[in-house]
Amino acid sequence: MSYDVSGHTRPQSVPARSATALAPAPTAADLSASLAGIGDISMAGHRSGYAHLDTRPSPTVGRLSAAARGAAEALSRPSLWPRRRGVWQPAPRTVRRRADGRMRVAVVTLDPDQFVSLPAARDRSASAEVLHLVHGRAHTVATSEDGRMLAVQRLGDGRIRVLGTAEGHQLVNTGTETAVVVRVSG
């Protein structure tokens, strides 16, 4: 037995079969008629014709990490390292080939005790950035807007550092030899 609690009076019992009689089961014709007008469902997977509804898939963190590992593997030869030090540069073409799609690959070479800022994303739709240490020893330093140090994290050998945003981050060579770091963003 169910109870009707819609009024301000004490609950009264209502027979269960009258509750089911209020909502008849939909027929197949009712279902097909209700779905016919919904374009998003009937056109799923197809272009809509509306520019603001076009999807621009962003690379996942896994794809960014795989591209960073591939780029680091290609940069294992010192002949591909950038000659200019302390400046983020686009990676050589042989390194960029490891990243497909809309990913950007940059590399920096740092002398001991040298640092460089991580540039802010040009495109606000960029999902994330990853860093991968190719050679040497380096740390990332997160700073606040007023310059206070918030966090220091070591870039480990063979490990990927994922950054949600690059703003306020510095990369510091904390070793005694040249550090090479690759950055992949998408």
N, C-alpha and C positions, 0 to 999 in steps of 0.2 A: 504494500500500500504506500502511496506517496502522499505528501501533504502540500496544501496550497498555502504559501506564506506571503502572498502579495498584499493582503489587507492588514489592517491594524488590529484585527481581532485574533482570537485564539486560532491556531491552525486547525483546519478541518480536513478530514480525510477525503481524498478523491480517488475513485477507482482507477487502477492502473490501466485498464483498457481504454478509458476515455483520454488518457494522456497520449497514447500511441495513435489514437484516431485523429488527433490534431495535426500530426506531421506525417502524411503518407510518404512512402518510399518513392524516390524519384525514378522515373522510367528512363530507358536508354535514349528516347527521343528528347527528353528534358535535358539530359546531360550533354548531348551533341549540340543542342541549340544554345546552351549556356556557354560552351567553349568556342563556338563559331565566331563570336565577336571579339575574342581576346587574341589580338595579333601577336603579342609577345610569346604566348604559348604555342600557337600554331606556326609561328615563323622562327622558332628557336633554332639557333645556329646559323641563321641567314642574316645578311646585311639588311638593316632596316630602312635605309634611305635618309635617315635623320643623322646629321653629322654629330650632334651632341650625344647620340647613343652609341657611336662607334667605340668599340673596345680597343684599347691599346695595351696589350698585355705587357706587364712589367716582368722582368726576369725575377725568379725566385732567389732566395738567399742560397739555396743549393746550387742553382745554375751559376750565380756569381762566384761562389766558392770553387766550383769546378773550373771555371774560367781562370780564376786566380791561381789555382794549382797548376793548370796547363801553362799559363804565362810564366810562372816561376820556374817550371821545368825548362821552358825554352830559354829563359834568362840565366840558366846555370852556366852558360858560356860567357865569360867576362868580355868577350869581343862585342857582345850585344848591349852591354851596359852603356848608359848615356855618358857622354864625355863631360857635359856641363854638370856641375855638382850643386846641390841645394835647391834645385828647381824642378817642379813636376813637369814632365814632358810626356807627350804621347809615346807609347811603346813602339819599338820597331815593328814593321809590317809582319815579320815572321812570328812575333809574339802576339800581335793583335789577331792573327788568324785563329788563335786558340779560343777566342770569344766570338760567339755568333749572336745574331740579333742586334738589339739596341744597346749593347754593353760598350762602355768606354774603358779602355785600358791605359793607365798612365804608370810611369815608373820614375823613381827618384833615387839618386846616388848621394849619400851623405858621408862626408869626412868625419873622423872622430870628433866628438863634442859639437857637431853641427846640428842644427834643427831647421825644420821647415813646417809651415802651417799647412793644414789640410784645407784645400779650397772649399768654399761653400758650394753646394750643388747649384748649377746654372738653371736646371729645370726642376721646379718644385714637385713634379710628378715622379722624380727619381725615388725608387723604393728604398734603396739602401746602398751602402758602400762597404766593400770588404778590403782588408789589407792583408798582404802575405809577405813575410820576410823571405827574401831570396838568399841573402848573404849578410853576415855580420851579426850585430846585436843592436836592437832598437827598442824604445819604449814609446807609448802614446801617452800624452799628458792632456787631460781635459781641464780647461780653465773656465772660470766664470766671466761674465761681461766686465767686471772690474779687475780682472787679471789674477784673481786668487786661484790657486791650484786646487782642483776638486778631486782628481784621481790620476794615478799613474799605473799603467798596465804594461807588462812586458809582452812584446811580440815574440812568441815562441817559435822554435824551429818546426816547420811543418804544420803549424796551427794557423787558422784563419781568425782574424779579428773583424767582427761585424760592427759597423757603425750605423746607427739610425740617422744621425746627422753629423756632418763634418765640422760644423761651426764650433769654434772654441777648442779645437783639438790641434796639438802640436805633435810632430814626430821628431824624436831625438835619437841620435846615434850615441849610445852609451857604451860602445865597445872601443877597442883599440885599432880596429881595422875598418875599411870601408863598408858601409851598410847599404844594401840595395833592397828597396821595398816596392812592391807592385800594388797598385790600387785599381780595383775594378768597380765600376758603378753602373747602375742601370735604371 
